C-alpha cells in the first residue's frame, strides 16, 4: 500500500485524469505530471506515469473520442460507484442522498448537478475534503472500483492504469478476475484504512461529469 503522505497526490491526479479531457482539464495536466514526477517509485506512480505518457502524445480529439467510447458507450465502464452496488433502482437514490449528507457532515457541498458517487468527485473529496473518510469511502466501494478496473482492461483502455493507481491506495491485493471481484462484493473488503495530512494542488472544486 502506498505511503500515507502520497495518497492525496494519487487521488487528486486520478480525479483530474478521469474527467472528460476538455480544455480545462488539459490545462491542469502539467501540474498533475509535476506532482506525480516527484512521488517515490511504486505501483501508483508507475501507473499514473504510464497514462500521462499516453496523454502527452495523443491528439486532443483522439483523447476525447476514446473517453466517450469508453465511459459513455460501455455500460460496464461506469464511473458512478453506486451503480455497481444498487444499479438503476430506488435504492440508488437513497444511496446518493446518504452520500451527499456524508459530504455535508465534513463541510463539503456539491453543486446541484454533481452526483456524489461520480468517481472523480469521490477522489477530489478524498484529496481535498476529508482524506480519512474519503479513503474509507473508496474502500467501501472497493468491489465496484475493481470491477471497473477489470472492465477497462477488457476494453483495452489506457484508463485502466488510472484506476490501478487508485486501487494501489487500498489494503490488500486487487482481484485478478471478475469472479474474484464479485466475491469481494459479497464478502466485503478488508476494514483497514489509511490517513494523511498532505493536500496537494491547493483547493479544488468538485467537477461532476463536465463536458
C-alpha positions in Angstrom: 0.0 0.0 0.0 1.3 3.5 -0.8 2.8 5.6 1.9 0.2 7.8 3.5 1.8 11.2 2.7 1.4 10.5 -1.1 -2.1 9.2 -1.1 -3.7 12.6 -1.7 -1.5 13.2 -4.7 -2.7 10.0 -6.3 -6.4 10.9 -5.5 -6.2 14.4 -7.0 -4.2 13.2 -10.0 -6.7 10.4 -10.7 -9.7 12.8 -10.2 -8.3 15.1 -12.9 -7.4 12.3 -15.3 -10.7 10.5 -15.1 -12.6 13.7 -16.2 -13.5 14.3 -19.8 -10.3 15.6 -21.4 -11.6 19.1 -22.4 -9.6 22.2 -22.5 -9.9 23.0 -18.7 -8.6 19.5 -17.8 -5.8 19.6 -20.4 -4.6 22.9 -18.8 -4.1 21.0 -15.5 -2.1 18.1 -16.9 1.3 19.8 -16.4 0.5 20.3 -12.7 -0.6 16.7 -12.4 2.5 15.5 -14.2 4.8 17.5 -11.9 3.2 16.2 -8.8 3.4 12.6 -10.0 7.0 13.0 -11.0 8.2 13.7 -7.5 6.4 10.8 -5.9 8.6 7.8 -4.9 8.7 4.7 -7.1 5.7 2.4 -6.7 2.7 0.9 -8.3 0.6 4.1 -8.2 3.4 6.4 -9.6 4.2 3.9 -12.4 0.5 3.6 -13.4 -0.1 7.3 -13.4 3.2 8.0 -15.3 2.2 5.5 -17.9 -1.1 7.2 -18.5 0.4 10.6 -18.6 2.8 9.5 -21.2 -0.1 8.4 -23.4 -1.9 11.7 -22.7 1.1 13.7 -23.7 1.4 12.0 -27.1 -2.2 11.6 -28.1 -4.2 14.2 -30.1 -6.8 16.0 -28.1 -9.5 14.8 -30.5 -8.4 11.2 -30.0 -8.4 11.6 -26.3 -11.9 12.9 -26.3 -13.2 10.2 -28.7 -11.6 7.5 -26.6 -13.1 8.9 -23.4 -16.6 8.9 -24.9 -16.2 5.5 -26.4 -15.0 4.1 -23.0 -17.2 5.7 -20.4 -20.3 6.9 -22.3 -20.8 3.9 -24.6 -19.7 1.0 -22.4 -22.1 0.2 -19.6 -19.6 -1.8 -17.7 -17.1 1.1 -17.6 -19.3 3.1 -15.3 -17.7 5.8 -13.2 -20.7 6.1 -10.8 -20.0 4.0 -7.8 -23.5 3.3 -6.5 -24.4 1.9 -10.0 -22.1 -1.0 -9.1 -23.9 -1.6 -5.8 -27.5 -0.6 -6.5 -27.9 -0.4 -10.3 -30.8 1.6 -11.6 -33.1 1.0 -8.6 -34.8 3.1 -5.9 -32.0 2.1 -3.5 -29.6 4.1 -5.6 -31.5 7.3 -5.0 -31.3 6.8 -1.3 -27.6 5.9 -1.5 -26.9 9.2 -3.4 -28.8 11.2 -0.7 -26.9 9.5 2.1 -23.6 10.2 0.3 -24.4 13.9 -0.1 -25.2 14.0 3.6 -21.9 12.4 4.4 -20.0 15.0 2.4 -22.0 17.8 4.1 -21.1 16.5 7.6 -17.4 17.0 6.6 -18.1 20.5 5.2 -18.3 19.7 1.5 -21.3 20.9 -0.5 -21.7 19.7 -4.1 -23.2 21.7 -7.0 -26.7 20.9 -7.9 -25.8 18.9 -11.0 -23.0 16.9 -9.4 -23.6 13.3 -8.5 -21.7 12.4 -5.3 -20.9 8.9 -6.4 -19.0 10.0 -9.6 -15.5 8.6 -9.1 -13.7 11.9 -9.8 -15.9 13.7 -7.3 -15.2 11.0 -4.7 -11.4 11.3 -5.4 -11.5 15.1 -5.1 -13.3 14.8 -1.8 -10.7 12.3 -0.6 -7.8 14.6 -1.7 -9.1 18.0 -0.6 -12.1 17.4 1.6 -11.6 14.7 4.2 -8.8 12.2 3.4 -9.6 9.7 6.1 -13.3 9.5 5.3 -12.6 9.6 1.5 -10.3 6.6 1.7 -12.9 4.8 3.8 -15.5 5.5 1.2 -13.2 4.2 -1.6 -12.7 1.1 0.5 -16.4 0.6 0.9 -16.8 0.7 -2.9 -13.7 -1.4 -3.5 -15.5 -4.2 -5.3 -17.1 -1.7 -7.8 -13.8 0.0 -8.4 -12.1 -3.3 -9.0 -14.8 -4.3 -11.5 -14.4 -1.0 -13.3 -10.6 -1.7 -13.5 -11.2 -5.1 -15.0 -13.8 -3.8 -17.4 -11.4 -1.1 -18.6 -8.7 -3.8 -19.0 -11.1 -5.9 -21.1 -11.8 -2.9 -23.3 -8.0 -2.3 -23.8 -8.4 1.2 -22.4 -5.5 3.3 -21.2 -7.7 4.4 -18.3 -7.0 1.1 -16.7 -3.8 2.4 -15.3 -5.5 5.4 -13.6 -7.9 3.1 -11.8 -4.9 0.8 -10.9 -3.3 3.7 -9.2 -6.5 4.2 -7.1 -6.6 0.6 -6.2 -3.0 0.7 -5.1 -4.1 3.0 -2.2 -6.4 0.3 -0.7 -5.4 -2.5 1.6 -4.8 -6.0 0.1 -4.1 -7.2 -3.4 -6.5 -6.4 -6.2 -8.7 -9.3 -7.5 -7.2 -10.8 -10.6 -10.5 -11.6 -12.4 -14.2 -10.8 -12.4 -15.2 -13.8 -10.3 -12.7 -12.7 -7.5 -14.1 -9.1 -7.6 -17.6 -10.4 -7.4 -16.6 -12.5 -4.3 -15.2 -9.3 -2.9 -18.6 -7.6 -3.4 -20.3 -10.4 -1.5 -17.8 -10.6 1.4 -16.7 -7.0 1.7 -13.2 -5.6 1.6 -10.7 -5.5 4.5 -11.5 -2.9 7.1 -8.0 -1.3 7.3 -7.9 2.3 6.2 -5.1 4.9 5.8 -4.9 8.6 6.6 -2.7 11.5 5.7 -2.2 15.3 6.1 -1.0 16.3 2.7 -3.3 18.2 0.4 -1.6 18.8 -3.0 -2.7 21.1 -5.8 -4.5 23.5 -3.5 -8.3 23.9 -3.3 -10.3 22.2 -6.0 -13.9 22.3 -6.9 -15.7 19.0 -7.5 -16.3 18.6 -11.2 -19.0 16.0 -11.8 -19.4 14.8 -15.4 -18.3 18.0 -17.0 -18.4 18.2 -20.8 
